[in-house]
Amino acid sequence: MSTEKNKIKALFDAKKREGKSGEFTYKTVADKMNEQFKQAGVKESISEQQLKYIVNGQTDLGVAKGLALATVLGCSFVDFLPDEIKELASFETELIFDSPEDANDYFLEHEKTGRVMIYSHFPSYIYLDPLENFQQCNAGEKANHKQRIKQLKSTSTFTTEYYEIQVILNFIFSPFYSTIDKQGKLLIINNYLKMFSVKSRKNQLYFFSSNMQYRRFSSYHLNHIKHTITMTTPLGNDCFLQIKNKNFFDKISHFIELSKDINLLKPEESVLLLQRIKQLLISHEKLDCQAIIDFYEASDEKLQSMIYGNVKHLLEK
């Protein structure tokens, strides 16, 4: 269980101990939260079971539920944030609560001249289109998504993206990591190849392996013009943290180049990796242990050294 979700449980349990018997149960707190939603005119609700999942760290809190829960527990929404976020308070820090449409508008503005992304997950959601599950989004989200893709594909901008190699291997081979089927995975890989395999573009893709614990957040969005870092927080996809501090920006943006603990695939090697994965998806009916072994044996020595531990782990599952 992650730190911030431990905090939610700790606050909930502390309030439960302080209150009268039966005053702070999952049911009574959920009822009070629903009353908060009703009073605020918010189209939101929570069940006893949903609250239990949140308190025990099995699902994200989210902003609306977080604000209601904080009110019921008599604390601040900020109290749910992990210590590593609070440590950044000495910088120019701002919490941004956005709907998916507003978040897209925010990133459209920040990506006008280009972007650098450091991900701890694969794929980025912008490569999900045209998957069926993305088509369930509302019209506003679709329009903003298409506009953002168009901007990133423009020759006047650039995108540089870093992914830990473990996450793409999990995405392709682990049945527990993704519900996307083989055809869907192939569509996503093709979308990446369209973005990064055209040499005339300034886009660069990197995969790396590392023993260092570099990530505190699910992703880092870097704006080199404004020296701004935007991070998704562990509380949900509608809560972002924006930091404006050049020293901190430089530290994050150069963590790969400066670290001796990182093995890095160059852009051309990263594209080659995607092409190998594409061929594997086409040639193998099942993404089973044999597919993993075939992928490993077809890899060059450098890639084998980077993925050996990940492959071993996948085969043991």
C-alpha positions in Angstrom: 0.0 0.0 0.0 1.4 3.4 -1.0 2.2 6.1 1.5 -0.7 8.5 0.7 -3.2 5.7 1.0 -1.7 4.7 4.4 -2.3 8.2 5.4 -6.0 8.1 4.5 -6.4 4.9 6.5 -4.5 6.3 9.4 -6.7 9.4 9.5 -9.8 7.3 9.2 -8.8 4.9 12.0 -7.7 7.8 14.2 -11.1 9.5 13.8 -12.8 6.1 14.5 -10.9 5.7 17.8 -11.8 9.3 18.8 -15.5 9.0 18.1 -18.3 7.3 19.8 -19.0 3.6 19.1 -20.5 3.3 15.6 -20.0 7.0 14.8 -17.3 6.4 12.2 -18.0 3.3 10.2 -17.7 2.9 6.5 -21.5 3.3 6.2 -21.9 6.4 8.4 -18.9 8.1 6.7 -20.2 7.3 3.2 -23.6 8.6 4.2 -22.1 11.9 5.4 -20.0 12.2 2.2 -23.1 11.7 0.1 -24.8 14.5 2.2 -21.8 16.7 1.4 -22.3 16.0 -2.3 -26.0 16.8 -2.1 -25.4 20.1 -0.3 -22.8 21.1 -2.8 -25.0 20.2 -5.8 -22.3 17.8 -7.0 -23.3 14.8 -9.1 -21.2 12.4 -7.2 -21.9 9.5 -4.8 -20.1 6.9 -2.9 -21.1 3.5 -1.5 -19.9 1.9 1.7 -17.9 -0.6 -0.4 -16.3 2.1 -2.5 -15.2 4.0 0.6 -13.7 0.8 2.0 -11.7 0.3 -1.2 -10.4 3.9 -0.9 -9.5 3.8 2.7 -7.6 0.5 2.2 -5.7 1.8 -0.8 -7.4 -0.4 -3.4 -8.6 2.5 -5.5 -7.8 6.2 -6.1 -9.4 8.8 -3.9 -10.0 11.5 -6.5 -10.7 15.2 -5.8 -14.4 15.3 -5.2 -14.4 12.3 -2.9 -11.2 13.6 -1.2 -12.8 17.0 -0.4 -15.9 15.4 1.0 -13.9 12.8 3.1 -11.7 15.6 4.4 -14.8 17.5 5.5 -16.3 14.5 7.3 -13.0 13.6 9.0 -12.4 17.2 10.0 -9.1 17.5 8.2 -7.7 19.1 5.1 -7.5 17.6 1.6 -3.7 18.3 1.8 -3.5 15.9 4.8 -4.1 13.1 2.3 -1.0 14.0 0.2 2.2 12.0 0.6 5.1 13.6 2.4 7.2 13.8 -0.8 4.7 16.3 -2.2 4.7 18.4 1.0 8.5 18.4 0.9 8.2 20.4 -2.4 6.2 23.2 -0.7 9.4 25.3 -0.5 9.3 25.6 -4.3 6.6 27.5 -6.2 4.1 24.7 -6.0 0.4 24.6 -7.1 -2.1 21.9 -6.9 -4.4 21.8 -10.0 -7.8 20.1 -9.9 -9.0 19.6 -13.4 -11.5 17.6 -15.4 -10.1 15.6 -18.3 -11.1 18.4 -20.7 -9.5 21.1 -18.6 -6.4 19.0 -18.2 -6.1 18.6 -21.9 -6.4 22.4 -22.4 -3.7 22.9 -19.8 -1.3 20.6 -21.5 -2.1 22.0 -25.0 -0.9 25.3 -23.8 2.2 23.9 -22.1 3.1 21.7 -25.1 3.0 24.5 -27.8 6.8 24.5 -28.2 7.4 20.8 -27.2 7.5 18.6 -24.2 9.6 16.1 -22.3 7.8 13.2 -20.5 9.3 10.7 -18.0 6.8 7.9 -17.6 6.6 5.1 -15.1 3.7 3.4 -17.1 3.1 2.4 -20.7 1.4 3.4 -22.8 0.7 7.1 -22.5 -3.1 7.6 -23.0 -2.6 9.8 -26.1 -1.5 6.7 -28.0 -4.7 4.8 -27.1 -6.8 6.2 -29.9 -8.4 4.6 -31.9 -9.1 1.9 -29.4 -12.7 1.2 -28.7 -12.4 2.0 -25.0 -11.2 5.5 -25.7 -14.1 6.1 -28.0 -16.4 6.0 -24.9 -15.0 9.4 -23.9 -17.3 12.4 -24.3 -17.1 14.7 -27.3 -15.1 17.3 -25.5 -12.4 14.9 -24.4 -12.2 13.4 -27.9 -11.9 16.8 -29.6 -9.2 17.9 -27.1 -7.4 14.6 -27.5 -7.3 14.9 -31.3 -6.1 18.5 -31.0 -3.3 17.6 -28.7 -2.2 14.7 -31.0 -2.2 17.1 -34.0 -0.1 19.6 -32.1 2.4 16.9 -31.0 2.7 15.7 -34.6 3.4 19.2 -35.9 6.9 19.8 -37.3 6.9 23.0 -35.2 7.0 21.1 -31.9 8.6 18.0 -30.5 8.0 15.3 -27.9 10.8 13.4 -26.0 9.6 10.5 -24.0 11.3 8.2 -21.5 9.9 4.9 -20.3 11.4 2.3 -18.0 11.8 -0.8 -20.1 10.0 -2.9 -17.5 6.7 -1.2 -18.1 6.5 -2.0 -21.8 7.4 -5.6 -21.2 4.7 -5.8 -18.6 2.2 -4.2 -21.0 3.0 -6.7 -23.7 3.5 -9.9 -21.8 1.8 -9.7 -18.4 -1.9 -10.7 -18.3 -2.2 -8.8 -15.0 -0.9 -5.5 -16.2 -3.3 -4.7 -19.0 -6.7 -5.7 -20.2 -6.0 -4.6 -23.8 -6.0 -7.5 -26.2 -3.2 -8.4 -28.7 -4.8 -6.4 -31.5 -5.2 -3.4 -29.3 -1.5 -3.6 -28.3 -0.5 -3.8 -31.9 -2.5 -0.6 -32.6 -0.7 1.2 -29.8 2.7 0.1 -30.9 1.9 1.3 -34.4 0.8 4.7 -33.0 4.2 5.0 -31.3 6.0 4.1 -34.4 4.1 6.7 -36.4 5.2 9.3 -33.8 8.9 8.3 -33.5 10.1 6.5 -36.6 9.9 9.4 -39.0 13.5 10.8 -39.0 12.4 14.2 -40.3 10.7 14.9 -37.0 12.4 16.1 -33.8 10.7 13.5 -31.7 12.8 11.1 -29.6 11.9 8.0 -27.7 14.0 6.4 -25.0 13.7 3.2 -23.0 15.9 2.7 -20.0 16.5 0.2 -17.2 17.5 1.4 -13.7 18.1 0.2 -10.2 17.4 3.6 -8.8 14.1 4.7 -7.2 13.7 7.7 -9.4 9.9 8.0 -9.4 7.7 9.6 -6.8 4.9 10.2 -9.1 3.3 8.3 -12.1 4.8 10.7 -14.6 6.7 14.0 -15.1 5.8 16.5 -17.7 8.6 19.0 -18.3 8.3 22.4 -20.0 11.8 23.7 -20.9 10.6 27.2 -21.8 8.9 27.9 -18.4 11.1 25.5 -16.4 7.9 24.0 -15.1 7.3 20.4 -14.0 3.8 19.0 -13.9 3.2 15.7 -12.1 0.1 13.6 -11.7 -0.4 12.9 -8.0 -1.3 9.6 -6.4 -4.8 10.9 -5.5 -6.2 10.5 -9.0 -5.9 11.6 -12.6 -7.9 14.8 -11.9 -5.3 16.2 -9.5 -1.9 17.6 -10.8 1.0 19.2 -9.1 2.8 22.0 -10.9 6.3 23.1 -9.7 8.2 26.2 -11.0 11.8 25.9 -9.8 14.7 25.9 -12.2 17.1 24.0 -9.9 14.6 21.2 -9.3 13.7 21.3 -13.0 17.3 20.8 -13.9 17.7 17.9 -11.4 14.7 16.1 -12.8 15.4 16.8 -16.5 18.9 15.5 -16.3 18.4 12.6 -14.0 19.0 10.1 -16.8 22.0 11.7 -18.3 23.7 12.2 -14.9 22.9 8.8 -13.4 25.5 6.1 -13.6 22.8 3.5 -12.6 20.8 3.8 -15.8 21.2 1.8 -19.0 19.6 3.7 -21.9 18.4 2.7 -25.4 19.1 5.4 -27.9 16.1 6.7 -30.0 17.0 4.5 -33.0 17.4 1.5 -30.7 14.1 2.3 -29.0 12.3 2.4 -32.3 14.0 -0.9 -33.2 12.6 -2.4 -30.0 9.1 -1.3 -30.9 9.5 -2.9 -34.4 10.6 -6.2 -32.8 7.6 -6.1 -30.5 5.3 -5.4 -33.5 6.7 -8.4 -35.3 6.3 -10.5 -32.3 2.6 -9.5 -32.0 2.1 -10.3 -35.6 3.9 -13.7 -35.6 2.8 -15.1 -32.3 -0.8 -16.2 -31.7 -0.3 -16.2 -28.0 1.8 -14.0 -25.8 2.9 -16.9 -23.6 6.2 -18.0 -22.1 7.4 -19.2 -25.5 6.8 -15.7 -26.9 8.8 -14.2 -24.1 11.7 -16.6 -24.7 11.6 -16.0 -28.5 11.6 -12.2 -27.9 14.6 -12.5 -25.5 16.6 -14.8 -27.8 16.0 -12.5 -30.8 17.3 -9.5 -28.9 20.8 -8.2 -29.1 23.3 -8.5 -26.3 22.7 -4.9 -25.0 18.9 -5.4 -24.8 19.3 -8.9 -23.3 21.4 -7.4 -20.5 18.7 -4.7 -19.8 15.7 -7.1 -19.8 17.1 -10.3 -18.3 15.7 -9.6 -14.8 12.3 -8.6 -16.2 12.1 -11.6 -18.5 13.0 -13.9 -15.6 10.2 -12.3 -13.5 7.6 -12.7 -16.2 8.5 -16.3 -16.8 8.1 -17.0 -13.0 4.6 -15.6 -12.9 
